[in-house]
Amino acid sequence: MTGKHRILVLDDDPQVREWLHKVLEEAGFDVSTADTAARMQTCLKAAPHALVILDLKLRGEDGLTVARDLRRQSSVPIIMMSGLGDETDRVLGLETAADDFVTKPFSGRELLARVRAQLRRTTELSMPRHANGSSSGPRFGFDGWLLDMSSRTLTHNGAPCVLTQGEFALLSAMVQQPSRVWSRDQLLEHTRGIDIDVYDRTIDVLILRLRRKIEPNPAQPQYIRTQRGAGYLFSAQVVRL
């Protein structure tokens, strides 16, 4: 199964690239490697990739900017790496659109667990969930927005809005139960898979990113509202289509 997945590694350190290539290839993955954002784009255009692993600190380039640009054009899962392990870098990486973050040095076993968790979540979100086997999933509309559970897409008046896997999982949970107050722990159950390092700030970061994407004024959210001391609720009028 894993042999069907191609993973792209972006790191300017040749020894790190070689090691990651070896770890992933031995696990059964097809692997592409690049040392610059331009070469990464060439690889992405040459073949479809199931996941991208990129370094936060690139020589002459800002890994955060690279991840942000990649997220604008694709919903491919992104795992970011960095030699800096403090929370500031972790949050910045997640805010930039990464789906997960791993701190150097890390073992091949840890990396593979994170890779498989992201691929598993992608597969789960792409599978129809109707017991009758129907290929069509429910759709939910609110204020010009359309969330399609089958295609895992979000559009606004027909224009696509790219979401990360975590963002989609969180929004879909809230949209299906509007006006419910969700605690961070409850939302974590919907947005993070097994083997992924999670903490309370993860939900705050996802909420921040979703507000930036769907709120008319992210500073004064009208859809995703904070319930002080309790969590968050989705307050829009949602219609199931």
N, C-alpha and C positions, 0 to 999 in steps of 0.2 A: 504493500500500500504506500509506504513512504517513498518508494522509488518514483512514484508519479509526481512527487512534489519537487519543484526546483526552488532553491533558496539562493538569494543574492547576499554576499558579504561585502560591505564597504568599510575598509580600514586602510590607512596609509602606511601601516607597519607591515612589511612583507612577512615577518616571522609570525605575526598574529594571523594574517590572512592564510598562510600556509597551514597553521595549526587548526584554524577553524574549518578550512577546506577538508582536512584529514578527518576531523571529528565528525563532520556532517556526512561526508562521503561514506565513511565506514558504517554509519548508521543507516545507509541506504538512500540518502537524498542525492539528487542532482544538484551541483553547486556551481554558481557563477561568482567571480570575485572582481572587485574593482578598487582602485586606489584614489579615485577622484569622483566627484559627483557627475562629471561629464561622462566618464566611462561607465558609471552606474546606469545613466540614462540610455547609453548604447546597449547595454545588456538587457535592460527592461524592454527596449523596442525589439530586440532580436528574438525574445522568447518570453512567454508568460511565466511569472514567478509567483509562488504561493506565499512568500514571506521575505522580508528584507531585514538584515542585521546590519546596523551601522554604528560607527563610533561617534561619540559626542564631540571629541576633540580631533579635528582633522587638520593636517598641515596646510595652512593657507586658506582654509574653508571653515565655515561655522556649521557644525553638525546639526544644530538646532534649525538653522535656515534650510539646510538640505532636507531634513525631515518634514519641515513645514511645507516646502515646495512639493515634496513627494505626496504628502497627504492631500494637497489641493487637486492633484491629478489622479489619485488612486486611493482605493480603500484597502490596499494590501496591508496585512498586519506588519507592524514595525517593532522590532526589538532594538533598543538603544544600549550601547556599551559606553562605559567611562571609567577612567582610573580614579575619578573623584567620587567618594562614596557618601558625601553628606546629603542631607534631605533637600537642600536647595537645588542641587543638580538633578536629583530624582524628580522633583516637582516640575522643574523647568522642562525636563525631557518629556514628561507626561503631558504637560500643557501644550507642548509643541505638536503633539499628535501621536506620540509613541503609544503602543499598546502595552508594552512592558519595558522594564529597565533592569539591566544586570551590571553589577559593579566588578571591575577587574581588581584582582585576579579571580577568576571563577573556574570551576571544573567543567570538563566536557559533559559530565553527567547532569550538572545543573542546567547548562545551556540546552541540552537535548530535552530535558523535562519542560523547559519554558517554550521551546519551539513546538513540541508536540501538543502542549496545552493550547497554544494559539491556533495551530492547525485543527485541533479537535473542536475548538469553539467555532471556527469558521465553518467546519463541516456541519456542526449541529445547527447553526443559524441558517444554513442553506437547505436543510431538510424540511419538507412539509410536515406539519404537526397534526393534521387531521386524522382521526382514527379511521375514517372511512377510506383513506388512501387517496383522497382528492389532491391534485397537484396545486390547487389554488389555495392560498392562505388568506386570512382576513386582512382588510385594509381599514385604516382609521384616519379620519379627517378632522382638522380643526383650523379655522381661520386661514384657509388657503393652502394649508400644509396637508400632505398625503403620505402616510407611513404604510408601506406595503410589506407585510410580514413574509410573503412568499419570495419576493425578489430582494428583500432586505434593502429597500431603497427609501429615501426620503426626498420628496420634491415640494417646491413651493410655487404654486400656480404653474406647474409644469417644468420648472427649472430644478435640476438636480442639486442636492446638498449632500456632499460626501461626509459620511460618518465613519469613525473607527468602530471596531467590533465592540469595544466597551461602551461607546456612546450609543450605538444602536440598541444594545441589550438593555441599557438603563432606560432609554427613552421608551422602548417598546413595553417595558414593565409598567412604567408610570402611565403611559397613554391608555393601557388596557384597564387601569383602575384609577381613573381621575378622581380627585378629591380625597384619595386615601393618603394618610400621612405615613411616609416611609422612613424608617430609621436607617442610619448608615449601614448597620449590619445586614438589614433586610435587602438593601440595594446591592451590597457586596455579593450576596448570594446569587444575584441575577447577572452581575457584570463581570465577575472574576471567576476563572476556571481553576481547577485543581492544579497544584504545582506552581501557582503564580504567587509571588510575594506581594501581599496586599496590606494596606494599613488605612486608617481612617481618612487620611488626606486624599487617597485615591478617589473617593466619591466626590469630595469637594472639587477636585481638579476636573473630573468628568462633568459635573454640574456647571462649572465655570465655562468649559469649552462648549457645552450644549447651549448655554445662554448666549454666548457670542454668536452662535450659528442661527438660532431660531427666534431670539427675543428681538422685538422692535427696538428696545432700549435695554441692553444687558445690565446697565447700572440700576434699572428699576424694573426687574422682571415681572411679567404678568402671567407667564405660563408656569414656570418652575419656581415656586415660592418657598422661602425658608420658613420653617416653623421652629422658632427659637426653642432650643432644648429638646426638640423632638425629631427633627429631620427635615424632609422636603415633601411637598405635594404638587401635583399637576393640576392647575386650576382652570384650564381651558375647557370649553364645551366640546366634547369629543363625540363624533358620530361614527359608528361602525358601518362600513360600506360593504 
